[in-house]
């Protein structure tokens, strides 16, 4: 679900460092390429996604043997 302005180029993906540090650096670089309006759109979209997940664990089934 990436938008066109967020997709990376082929050169960056070739030098991608797998791990938490590499991922954090890649996310920071991606964010710096966005305009302030695009950053705000990204934040609003992310918050909408997280709001849908909030409290979902309470609606799930119990794990394990239940009587």
DSSP file (Angstrom, degrees, kcal/mol; ACC not computed):
  #  RESIDUE AA STRUCTURE BP1 BP2  ACC     N-H-->O    O-->H-N    N-H-->O    O-->H-N    TCO  KAPPA ALPHA  PHI   PSI    X-CA   Y-CA   Z-CA
    1    1 A X              0   0    0      0, 0.0     2,-0.4     0, 0.0     0, 0.0   0.000 360.0 360.0 360.0  45.1    0.0    0.0    0.0
    2    2 A X        -     0   0    0      2,-0.0     2,-0.2     4,-0.0     5,-0.0  -0.744 360.0-131.8 -93.9 143.2    2.7    2.5   -0.9
    3    3 A X    >>  -     0   0    0     -2,-0.4     3,-1.7     1,-0.1     4,-1.1  -0.512  28.9-104.4 -86.8 161.8    1.8    5.6   -2.8
    4    4 A X  T 34 S+     0   0    0      1,-0.3     3,-0.4     2,-0.2    -1,-0.1   0.838 119.2  54.6 -56.9 -36.0    3.9    6.6   -5.9
    5    5 A X  T 34 S+     0   0    0      1,-0.2    -1,-0.3    33,-0.0    33,-0.0   0.671 109.0  49.2 -74.2 -13.5    5.7    9.4   -4.1
    6    6 A X  T <4 S+     0   0    0     -3,-1.7    -1,-0.2     2,-0.1    -2,-0.2   0.648  83.1 108.3 -98.1 -17.8    6.9    7.0   -1.3
    7    7 A X     <  -     0   0    0     -4,-1.1     2,-0.1    -3,-0.4    -3,-0.0  -0.323  65.0-130.9 -64.7 142.5    8.3    4.2   -3.5
    8    8 A X        -     0   0    0      1,-0.1     2,-0.1     2,-0.0    -1,-0.1  -0.424  18.6-105.8 -90.7 166.7   12.0    4.0   -3.5
    9    9 A X     >  -     0   0    0     -2,-0.1     4,-1.4     1,-0.1     3,-0.2  -0.425  30.4-109.1 -85.9 166.9   14.4    3.7   -6.5
   10   10 A X  H  > S+     0   0    0      1,-0.2     4,-1.4     2,-0.2    -1,-0.1   0.860 114.9  59.1 -65.1 -36.9   16.1    0.5   -7.5
   11   11 A X  H  > S+     0   0    0      1,-0.2     4,-1.0     2,-0.2    -1,-0.2   0.887 105.0  49.3 -62.2 -39.6   19.6    1.8   -6.4
   12   12 A X  H  4 S+     0   0    0      1,-0.2     3,-0.5    -3,-0.2    -1,-0.2   0.891 108.1  52.8 -67.1 -39.4   18.4    2.3   -2.8
   13   13 A X  H >< S+     0   0    0     -4,-1.4     3,-0.9     1,-0.2    -1,-0.2   0.793 103.3  58.7 -69.4 -25.7   16.9   -1.2   -2.6
   14   14 A X  H 3< S+     0   0    0     -4,-1.4    -1,-0.2     1,-0.2    -2,-0.2   0.829 111.1  41.0 -70.6 -31.1   20.2   -2.7   -3.7
   15   15 A X  T 3< S+     0   0    0     -4,-1.0     2,-0.3    -3,-0.5    -1,-0.2   0.122  84.1 141.6-102.3  20.9   22.1   -1.2   -0.8
   16   16 A X    <   -     0   0    0     -3,-0.9     2,-0.7     1,-0.1     7,-0.1  -0.462  46.1-141.7 -69.6 125.8   19.3   -1.9    1.8
   17   17 A X        -     0   0    0     -2,-0.3     2,-0.5     5,-0.2     9,-0.2  -0.792  16.9-137.6 -88.3 115.1   20.7   -2.9    5.1
   18   18 A X        +     0   0    0     -2,-0.7     2,-0.2     4,-0.1     3,-0.1  -0.610  63.6  60.1 -78.8 126.3   18.4   -5.6    6.6
   19   19 A X  S  > S-     0   0    0     -2,-0.5     4,-2.4     1,-0.1     5,-0.2  -0.792  99.9 -66.3 142.8 176.0   17.8   -5.0   10.2
   20   20 A X  H  > S+     0   0    0     -2,-0.2     4,-2.7     1,-0.2     5,-0.2   0.917 128.7  48.6 -62.9 -44.9   16.3   -2.5   12.6
   21   21 A X  H  > S+     0   0    0      1,-0.2     4,-2.3     2,-0.2    -1,-0.2   0.918 113.2  46.6 -63.0 -44.4   19.0    0.1   11.9
   22   22 A X  H  > S+     0   0    0      2,-0.2     4,-2.3     1,-0.2    -1,-0.2   0.893 113.3  49.4 -64.2 -40.1   18.8   -0.2    8.2
   23   23 A X  H  X S+     0   0    0     -4,-2.4     4,-2.5     2,-0.2    -2,-0.2   0.920 111.0  49.2 -65.6 -43.5   15.0    0.0    8.3
   24   24 A X  H  X S+     0   0    0     -4,-2.7     4,-2.2     1,-0.2    -2,-0.2   0.905 112.1  48.7 -63.0 -41.2   15.0    3.1   10.5
   25   25 A X  H  X S+     0   0    0     -4,-2.3     4,-2.4     2,-0.2    -1,-0.2   0.907 111.3  49.6 -65.2 -41.4   17.5    4.8    8.2
   26   26 A X  H  X S+     0   0    0     -4,-2.3     4,-2.3     1,-0.2    -2,-0.2   0.910 111.2  49.1 -64.2 -42.3   15.4    3.9    5.1
   27   27 A X  H  X S+     0   0    0     -4,-2.5     4,-2.3     2,-0.2    -1,-0.2   0.894 110.9  50.8 -64.5 -39.7   12.2    5.3    6.7
   28   28 A X  H  X S+     0   0    0     -4,-2.2     4,-2.0     2,-0.2    -2,-0.2   0.924 111.0  47.7 -64.5 -44.2   14.0    8.5    7.7
   29   29 A X  H  X S+     0   0    0     -4,-2.4     4,-1.1     1,-0.2    -1,-0.2   0.904 111.2  51.5 -62.8 -40.4   15.3    9.1    4.2
   30   30 A X  H >X S+     0   0    0     -4,-2.3     4,-0.6     1,-0.2     3,-0.6   0.918 109.9  49.5 -62.5 -43.0   11.9    8.4    2.8
   31   31 A X  H >< S+     0   0    0     -4,-2.3     3,-0.8     1,-0.2    -1,-0.2   0.845 106.1  55.9 -65.5 -34.3   10.3   10.9    5.1
   32   32 A X  H 3< S+     0   0    0     -4,-2.0    -1,-0.2     1,-0.2    -2,-0.2   0.745 101.9  57.5 -71.5 -22.1   12.8   13.6    4.3
   33   33 A X  H << S+     0   0    0     -4,-1.1    -1,-0.2    -3,-0.6    -2,-0.2   0.662  91.6  90.4 -79.4 -16.1   11.9   13.3    0.6
   34   34 A X  S << S-     0   0    0     -3,-0.8     2,-0.1    -4,-0.6   -28,-0.0  -0.498  79.0-121.9 -82.0 149.1    8.3   14.1    1.3
   35   35 A X     >  -     0   0    0     -2,-0.2     4,-2.6     1,-0.1     5,-0.2  -0.420  34.4-102.1 -76.9 163.3    6.9   17.6    1.2
   36   36 A X  H  > S+     0   0    0      1,-0.2     4,-2.1     2,-0.2     5,-0.1   0.874 125.0  51.6 -55.5 -37.3    5.2   18.8    4.4
   37   37 A X  H  > S+     0   0    0      2,-0.2     4,-2.3     1,-0.2    -1,-0.2   0.901 110.3  48.3 -66.7 -39.6    1.8   18.2    2.8
   38   38 A X  H  > S+     0   0    0      2,-0.2     4,-2.4     1,-0.2    -2,-0.2   0.872 110.1  52.3 -67.8 -36.4    2.8   14.7    1.9
   39   39 A X  H  X S+     0   0    0     -4,-2.6     4,-2.6     2,-0.2    -2,-0.2   0.912 109.8  48.7 -64.0 -42.0    4.1   14.1    5.5
   40   40 A X  H  X S+     0   0    0     -4,-2.1     4,-2.7     2,-0.2    -2,-0.2   0.916 111.0  50.0 -64.2 -42.8    0.8   15.3    6.9
   41   41 A X  H  X S+     0   0    0     -4,-2.3     4,-2.4     2,-0.2    -2,-0.2   0.913 111.3  49.5 -59.9 -42.8   -1.2   13.0    4.5
   42   42 A X  H  X S+     0   0    0     -4,-2.4     4,-2.6     2,-0.2    -2,-0.2   0.920 111.6  48.8 -62.1 -44.6    1.0   10.1    5.6
   43   43 A X  H  X S+     0   0    0     -4,-2.6     4,-2.6     1,-0.2    -2,-0.2   0.921 112.0  48.1 -62.8 -44.5    0.5   10.9    9.3
   44   44 A X  H  X S+     0   0    0     -4,-2.7     4,-2.0     2,-0.2    -1,-0.2   0.907 113.1  47.9 -63.2 -41.6   -3.3   11.1    8.9
   45   45 A X  H  X S+     0   0    0     -4,-2.4     4,-2.0    -5,-0.2    -2,-0.2   0.909 112.9  48.6 -65.2 -42.5   -3.4    7.8    6.9
   46   46 A X  H  X S+     0   0    0     -4,-2.6     4,-2.4     1,-0.2    -2,-0.2   0.911 110.6  50.2 -64.4 -43.1   -1.3    6.1    9.5
   47   47 A X  H  X S+     0   0    0     -4,-2.6     4,-2.3     1,-0.2    -1,-0.2   0.883 108.9  52.5 -64.7 -37.9   -3.4    7.4   12.4
   48   48 A X  H  X S+     0   0    0     -4,-2.0     4,-1.5     2,-0.2    -1,-0.2   0.915 110.5  48.1 -62.1 -42.7   -6.6    6.2   10.6
   49   49 A X  H  X S+     0   0    0     -4,-2.0     4,-1.0     1,-0.2    -2,-0.2   0.909 113.2  47.1 -64.4 -42.1   -5.0    2.7   10.3
   50   50 A X  H  X S+     0   0    0     -4,-2.4     4,-1.3     1,-0.2     3,-0.3   0.855 106.5  57.7 -70.0 -34.2   -4.0    2.6   13.9
   51   51 A X  H  < S+     0   0    0     -4,-2.3    -1,-0.2     1,-0.2    -2,-0.2   0.869 103.3  54.2 -63.2 -35.5   -7.4    3.8   15.2
   52   52 A X  H  < S+     0   0    0     -4,-1.5    -1,-0.2     1,-0.2    -2,-0.2   0.815 110.6  46.7 -66.8 -28.8   -9.0    0.8   13.4
   53   53 A X  H >< S+     0   0    0     -4,-1.0     3,-2.2    -3,-0.3     4,-0.3   0.707  84.8 112.6 -84.6 -20.4   -6.6   -1.5   15.3
   54   54 A X  T 3< S+     0   0    0     -4,-1.3    -3,-0.0     1,-0.3    -4,-0.0  -0.328  91.5   1.7 -59.7 122.4   -7.1    0.1   18.7
   55   55 A X  T >  S+     0   0    0     -2,-0.1     3,-0.8     1,-0.0     4,-0.5   0.507  89.6 126.4  82.0   5.2   -9.0   -2.2   21.0
   56   56 A X  G X>  +     0   0    0     -3,-2.2     3,-1.0     1,-0.2     4,-0.6   0.791  62.4  67.3 -67.6 -27.0   -9.2   -5.1   18.5
   57   57 A X  G >4 S+     0   0    0     -4,-0.3     3,-0.9     1,-0.3    -1,-0.2   0.836  94.0  59.0 -62.9 -31.5   -7.5   -7.6   21.0
   58   58 A X  G <4 S+     0   0    0     -3,-0.8    -1,-0.3     1,-0.2    -2,-0.2   0.770 104.0  51.5 -67.4 -24.9  -10.6   -7.3   23.2
   59   59 A X  G <4 S+     0   0    0     -3,-1.0    -1,-0.2    -4,-0.5    -2,-0.2   0.564  94.0  97.0 -88.0  -9.8  -12.8   -8.6   20.3
   60   60 A X  S << S-     0   0    0     -3,-0.9     2,-0.2    -4,-0.6    -3,-0.0  -0.105  81.0 -94.6 -77.4 175.2  -10.6  -11.6   19.6
   61   61 A X        -     0   0    0      1,-0.1    -1,-0.1     0, 0.0     2,-0.1  -0.601  43.6-102.0 -86.7 149.9  -11.1  -15.2   20.7
   62   62 A X        -     0   0    0     -2,-0.2     2,-0.4     1,-0.1     4,-0.1  -0.436  34.7-127.6 -67.7 146.4   -9.3  -16.5   23.8
   63   63 A X        +     0   0    0     -2,-0.1     2,-0.2     2,-0.1    -1,-0.1  -0.786  67.6  18.8 -96.5 138.8   -6.2  -18.6   23.1
   64   64 A X  S    S-     0   0    0     -2,-0.4     2,-0.5     2,-0.1    -2,-0.0  -0.537 107.4 -22.0 104.3-170.2   -5.9  -22.1   24.7
   65   65 A X        -     0   0    0     -2,-0.2     2,-0.4     2,-0.0    -2,-0.1  -0.659  59.3-173.9 -81.3 121.7   -8.4  -24.5   26.2
   66   66 A X              0   0    0     -2,-0.5    -2,-0.1    -4,-0.1     0, 0.0  -0.945 360.0 360.0-116.6 141.2  -11.5  -22.9   27.4
   67   67 A X              0   0    0     -2,-0.4    -1,-0.1     0, 0.0    -2,-0.0   0.491 360.0 360.0 -71.3 360.0  -14.2  -24.7   29.3
